[in-house]
Amino acid sequence: MRTIKFIAACALFISASTSFGHENMPHHASGAPVAKEQKDWGIAGDAKAVRRTITLRMGDDMRFTPSHIEVQEGDTVRLRAVNKGQALHEIVLGTKAELDQHAQMMRKFPDMEHDAPYMAHVRAGQRGDIVWHFNRPGTFDFACLIPGHYEAGMTGTITVRPRSR
C-alpha cells in the first residue's frame, strides 16, 4: 500500500505543469485560509489561538537549536524558524516514518513543488512560522528535508505531554 501511495504521489508531482525549487515556493499569507487536515502530530492552528512562540534556529551546521521542544496537549504554538545560515533550510513536522518517506521523495525530485501548513521554507537570514495545534499527545519529529540536510542530522523532536484530565 505504501508503494502505491508513493508511486501515485510521484506521478502527481511529475505531472505538475510547473516545477519550483524550494526557494520559489508559495508561502501562506498571514491572512490566507489554511487547509486543516488532522495529522498524527496535530492540526493547523489559528494564529489568534497562539499563546506561545518557540524560536528554532537553523544553521549551516545542519542543526536546529533547540533540537527538542515540549508542549502540552491542546496548545496552539507558533514555531518560528530563524535561518542563521547562508543556505536555504526548512522545517517540516511529522512522524519519523513520514519524514523518511518525504526525504526519499525529495532526493528523487529536489525541485518538486509542495506547501503545507506543517512546513516552512526559510531563506538565509529570514524567518518562517508554523502555527500548529498539538491536539494529540506523543513524541513527534521535525526536520529539514532539503537533500543532504536530513541525512546530515538536521532533525529534532517534539514531546506533546498529555493534558491533565
Residue frames as qw, qx, qy, qz and C-alpha x, y, z in Angstrom:
[[0.000, 0.885, 0.465, 0.000, 0.00, 0.00, 0.00],
 [0.304, -0.785, 0.105, 0.530, 2.83, 2.45, 0.83],
 [0.410, -0.107, 0.606, 0.673, 4.43, 1.69, -2.56],
 [0.199, 0.635, 0.657, 0.356, 1.18, 2.51, -4.37],
 [0.153, -0.935, -0.244, 0.207, 0.81, 5.78, -2.44],
 [0.415, -0.572, 0.328, 0.626, 4.45, 6.66, -3.18],
 [0.364, 0.170, 0.673, 0.621, 4.03, 5.97, -6.90],
 [0.073, 0.807, 0.561, 0.172, 0.82, 7.98, -7.01],
 [0.265, -0.879, -0.050, 0.392, 2.48, 10.90, -5.25],
 [0.428, -0.323, 0.495, 0.684, 5.43, 10.78, -7.65],
 [0.286, 0.452, 0.688, 0.490, 3.09, 10.75, -10.65],
 [0.061, -0.912, -0.398, 0.074, 1.24, 13.75, -9.26],
 [0.325, -0.771, 0.169, 0.521, 4.42, 15.75, -8.79],
 [0.423, -0.089, 0.626, 0.649, 5.81, 14.78, -12.20],
 [0.222, 0.594, 0.678, 0.371, 2.58, 15.75, -13.95],
 [0.110, -0.822, -0.256, 0.497, 2.53, 19.22, -12.45],
 [0.555, 0.763, 0.201, 0.265, 2.79, 21.78, -15.23],
 [0.158, 0.844, -0.305, 0.411, 5.26, 23.93, -13.36],
 [0.836, -0.271, -0.340, 0.334, 8.06, 22.90, -11.06],
 [0.063, -0.902, 0.204, -0.376, 9.61, 25.19, -8.48],
 [0.538, 0.149, -0.644, 0.523, 12.58, 24.80, -6.20],
 [0.419, -0.588, -0.588, 0.364, 12.04, 25.42, -2.52],
 [0.244, -0.280, -0.088, 0.924, 13.26, 28.97, -2.88],
 [0.190, -0.093, -0.406, -0.889, 10.35, 29.74, -5.25],
 [0.209, -0.390, -0.897, 0.009, 7.64, 28.04, -3.26],
 [0.302, -0.631, -0.216, -0.681, 4.45, 29.86, -2.34],
 [0.204, -0.038, -0.735, 0.646, 4.08, 30.62, 1.32],
 [0.181, -0.695, -0.696, -0.015, 0.89, 31.03, 3.25],
 [0.007, 0.540, -0.023, 0.842, -0.06, 34.67, 3.51],
 [0.018, 0.033, -0.709, 0.704, -0.81, 35.60, 7.09],
 [0.508, 0.172, 0.298, -0.789, -4.49, 36.15, 6.30],
 [0.530, 0.194, -0.661, -0.494, -4.89, 33.33, 3.78],
 [0.870, -0.231, 0.169, -0.401, -7.09, 30.39, 4.77],
 [0.004, 0.465, -0.886, 0.000, -5.15, 27.25, 5.64],
 [0.781, -0.049, -0.514, -0.350, -6.41, 23.79, 4.76],
 [0.426, -0.477, 0.630, -0.440, -6.86, 21.99, 8.07],
 [0.834, 0.095, -0.511, -0.182, -6.19, 18.29, 7.90],
 [0.731, -0.587, 0.303, -0.171, -5.83, 16.22, 11.05],
 [0.577, 0.500, -0.630, 0.141, -2.38, 14.62, 11.20],
 [0.785, -0.257, -0.510, 0.240, -0.93, 12.21, 13.75],
 [0.479, -0.087, -0.313, 0.815, 1.00, 15.15, 15.22],
 [0.031, 0.523, 0.372, -0.766, -1.88, 17.66, 15.29],
 [0.355, 0.715, 0.554, 0.238, -3.66, 20.09, 13.00],
 [0.277, 0.409, 0.070, 0.867, -3.02, 23.56, 11.57],
 [0.247, -0.547, -0.569, 0.561, -3.75, 26.15, 14.22],
 [0.099, 0.896, 0.317, 0.295, -5.35, 29.58, 14.23],
 [0.412, 0.375, -0.263, 0.788, -2.95, 32.48, 14.80],
 [0.378, -0.618, 0.024, -0.689, -5.48, 34.06, 17.20],
 [0.886, -0.420, -0.139, -0.140, -5.20, 31.00, 19.47],
 [0.689, 0.312, -0.417, 0.505, -1.39, 31.19, 19.83],
 [0.550, -0.831, -0.027, -0.082, -0.31, 31.60, 23.45],
 [0.638, -0.568, 0.401, 0.332, 3.35, 30.69, 22.98],
 [0.624, 0.737, -0.259, -0.038, 6.03, 31.25, 20.35],
 [0.806, -0.380, 0.355, 0.283, 9.01, 28.89, 20.23],
 [0.349, 0.836, -0.362, -0.217, 12.01, 30.07, 18.21],
 [0.908, -0.055, 0.339, 0.240, 14.02, 27.37, 16.45],
 [0.069, 0.818, -0.419, -0.389, 17.32, 28.47, 14.96],
 [0.923, 0.283, 0.225, 0.134, 18.59, 26.70, 11.85],
 [0.115, -0.834, 0.423, 0.335, 22.17, 26.87, 10.63],
 [0.661, 0.575, -0.455, -0.161, 24.59, 25.58, 8.06],
 [0.121, -0.406, 0.876, -0.232, 25.97, 23.21, 10.72],
 [0.536, -0.111, -0.726, -0.417, 22.81, 21.23, 9.82],
 [0.261, -0.265, -0.803, 0.465, 21.30, 21.54, 13.29],
 [0.308, -0.727, -0.340, -0.511, 18.22, 23.01, 14.90],
 [0.307, -0.032, -0.603, 0.736, 18.58, 24.85, 18.22],
 [0.503, -0.329, 0.764, -0.233, 16.85, 23.72, 20.30],
 [0.329, 0.165, -0.846, -0.386, 16.57, 20.24, 18.84],
 [0.280, -0.378, -0.880, 0.064, 13.90, 19.17, 21.33],
 [0.255, -0.257, 0.114, -0.925, 10.82, 21.06, 22.47],
 [0.086, -0.328, -0.910, 0.239, 7.94, 20.21, 24.79],
 [0.338, -0.209, -0.145, -0.906, 4.36, 21.39, 24.57],
 [0.370, 0.115, 0.755, -0.528, 1.12, 20.49, 26.32],
 [0.115, 0.381, 0.859, 0.321, -1.68, 18.64, 24.52],
 [0.036, 0.839, 0.534, -0.094, -4.16, 21.28, 23.40],
 [0.257, -0.652, 0.113, 0.704, -1.53, 24.01, 22.92],
 [0.591, 0.750, 0.212, 0.207, -1.56, 26.14, 19.78],
 [0.555, -0.581, 0.211, 0.556, 2.04, 27.19, 19.23],
 [0.489, 0.856, -0.154, -0.062, 3.85, 29.41, 16.76],
 [0.819, -0.213, 0.273, 0.457, 7.06, 27.67, 15.74],
 [0.244, 0.945, -0.143, -0.163, 9.30, 30.44, 14.45],
 [0.878, 0.034, 0.213, 0.426, 12.14, 29.06, 12.33],
 [0.025, 0.952, -0.204, -0.226, 15.03, 31.52, 12.01],
 [0.893, 0.318, 0.028, 0.317, 17.66, 30.72, 9.38],
 [0.361, -0.857, 0.242, 0.276, 21.04, 31.85, 10.72],
 [0.688, -0.118, 0.544, 0.465, 22.91, 30.17, 7.85],
 [0.083, 0.482, -0.410, -0.770, 23.75, 31.05, 4.26],
 [0.101, -0.052, -0.900, -0.421, 21.82, 28.15, 2.67],
 [0.616, -0.232, -0.231, -0.716, 18.10, 27.61, 2.28],
 [0.028, 0.023, -0.941, 0.336, 16.64, 25.49, 5.10],
 [0.561, -0.325, -0.374, -0.663, 13.17, 24.27, 6.01],
 [0.240, -0.114, 0.819, -0.509, 11.28, 22.82, 8.90],
 [0.615, -0.102, -0.564, -0.541, 8.74, 20.06, 8.34],
 [0.505, -0.267, 0.620, -0.538, 6.70, 18.49, 11.16],
 [0.792, 0.116, -0.443, -0.404, 5.73, 14.83, 11.06],
 [0.904, -0.335, 0.261, -0.044, 6.33, 11.32, 12.25],
 [0.362, -0.536, 0.670, 0.363, 9.71, 9.70, 11.67],
 [0.562, 0.241, 0.758, 0.227, 8.17, 7.40, 9.03],
 [0.387, 0.856, 0.343, -0.018, 6.54, 10.28, 7.14],
 [0.058, -0.906, 0.315, 0.279, 9.69, 12.40, 7.25],
 [0.502, -0.281, 0.744, 0.342, 11.77, 9.45, 5.99],
 [0.536, 0.498, 0.658, 0.178, 9.35, 8.96, 3.09],
 [0.221, 0.961, 0.129, -0.105, 9.26, 12.68, 2.24],
 [0.273, -0.753, 0.486, 0.350, 13.07, 12.92, 2.41],
 [0.565, 0.007, 0.752, 0.340, 13.37, 9.99, 0.00],
 [0.438, 0.747, 0.487, 0.115, 11.00, 11.72, -2.42],
 [0.014, -0.967, 0.104, 0.233, 12.95, 14.99, -2.08],
 [0.450, -0.464, 0.631, 0.429, 16.16, 13.19, -3.10],
 [0.496, 0.300, 0.738, 0.345, 14.45, 11.93, -6.26],
 [0.179, 0.757, 0.441, 0.447, 12.63, 15.18, -7.05],
 [0.429, -0.296, -0.306, 0.796, 14.61, 18.02, -5.41],
 [0.035, -0.017, -0.149, -0.988, 12.66, 20.72, -7.29],
 [0.175, -0.499, -0.820, -0.217, 9.18, 19.41, -6.54],
 [0.214, -0.401, 0.028, -0.890, 6.55, 21.95, -5.60],
 [0.511, -0.469, -0.720, 0.032, 4.79, 21.47, -2.30],
 [0.080, -0.365, 0.306, -0.876, 3.44, 23.52, 0.53],
 [0.566, -0.476, -0.667, -0.089, 1.56, 22.59, 3.65],
 [0.344, -0.838, 0.040, -0.421, 0.74, 24.27, 6.97],
 [0.843, -0.510, 0.127, 0.118, 3.17, 21.93, 8.78],
 [0.759, 0.058, 0.160, 0.629, 6.22, 23.18, 6.86],
 [0.039, 0.972, -0.012, -0.230, 8.13, 26.41, 6.44],
 [0.774, 0.313, 0.103, 0.541, 10.85, 27.11, 3.89],
 [0.284, -0.925, -0.029, 0.252, 13.28, 29.76, 5.07],
 [0.620, 0.667, -0.122, 0.395, 15.87, 31.59, 3.01],
 [0.616, -0.013, -0.329, 0.716, 19.19, 32.66, 4.50],
 [0.122, 0.045, -0.239, 0.962, 18.75, 35.41, 7.08],
 [0.470, -0.288, -0.289, -0.783, 14.96, 35.09, 7.04],
 [0.258, -0.022, 0.827, -0.498, 12.34, 33.50, 9.28],
 [0.480, -0.157, -0.628, -0.592, 9.24, 31.42, 8.74],
 [0.418, -0.171, 0.581, -0.677, 6.36, 30.48, 11.02],
 [0.408, -0.208, -0.851, -0.258, 4.25, 27.39, 11.50],
 [0.467, -0.243, 0.361, -0.770, 1.12, 27.78, 13.63],
 [0.510, 0.009, -0.847, -0.149, 0.23, 24.34, 14.90],
 [0.673, -0.403, 0.196, -0.589, -2.38, 22.96, 17.29],
 [0.245, 0.266, -0.921, 0.143, -0.92, 19.98, 19.14],
 [0.700, -0.214, 0.077, -0.677, -4.12, 18.09, 19.90],
 [0.965, -0.038, -0.251, -0.061, -2.61, 14.62, 20.32],
 [0.501, -0.739, 0.449, 0.025, -0.05, 13.53, 22.91],
 [0.953, 0.160, 0.132, 0.221, 3.12, 11.72, 21.87],
 [0.389, -0.597, 0.382, 0.589, 6.60, 12.27, 20.54],
 [0.659, 0.709, 0.249, 0.031, 6.86, 13.63, 17.03],
 [0.653, -0.152, 0.266, 0.693, 9.64, 14.85, 14.79],
 [0.325, 0.919, 0.036, -0.220, 10.70, 17.81, 12.72],
 [0.705, -0.145, 0.422, 0.551, 13.42, 18.04, 10.11],
 [0.248, 0.703, -0.305, -0.593, 14.92, 19.92, 7.20],
 [0.821, 0.204, 0.533, 0.019, 14.22, 17.72, 4.18],
 [0.412, 0.827, -0.313, -0.222, 16.33, 19.58, 1.65],
 [0.954, 0.189, -0.189, 0.134, 18.51, 16.86, 0.08],
 [0.576, 0.355, -0.458, 0.577, 21.60, 16.26, 2.22],
 [0.214, -0.530, 0.331, -0.751, 20.35, 18.22, 5.24],
 [0.863, -0.308, 0.030, -0.399, 18.21, 15.44, 6.72],
 [0.927, 0.134, -0.287, 0.202, 20.97, 12.92, 6.11],
 [0.368, 0.471, -0.425, 0.681, 23.41, 15.23, 7.91],
 [0.372, -0.314, -0.732, 0.477, 21.24, 15.11, 11.03],
 [0.132, -0.133, 0.047, -0.981, 19.13, 18.27, 10.71],
 [0.506, -0.412, -0.704, -0.280, 16.33, 16.86, 12.85],
 [0.131, -0.254, 0.539, -0.792, 14.57, 17.38, 16.15],
 [0.279, -0.364, -0.889, -0.012, 11.75, 16.09, 18.34],
 [0.357, -0.369, 0.056, -0.856, 8.59, 17.46, 19.89],
 [0.197, -0.218, -0.915, 0.275, 7.09, 15.92, 23.00],
 [0.419, -0.406, -0.204, -0.786, 3.41, 16.65, 23.47],
 [0.004, 0.030, -0.844, 0.535, 2.59, 15.96, 27.13],
 [0.231, -0.511, -0.791, -0.245, -0.93, 14.64, 27.78],
 [0.267, -0.523, 0.025, -0.809, -3.36, 17.15, 29.18],
 [0.041, -0.002, 0.828, -0.559, -4.25, 16.56, 32.84],
 [0.363, -0.377, -0.686, -0.505, -7.75, 15.16, 32.97]]
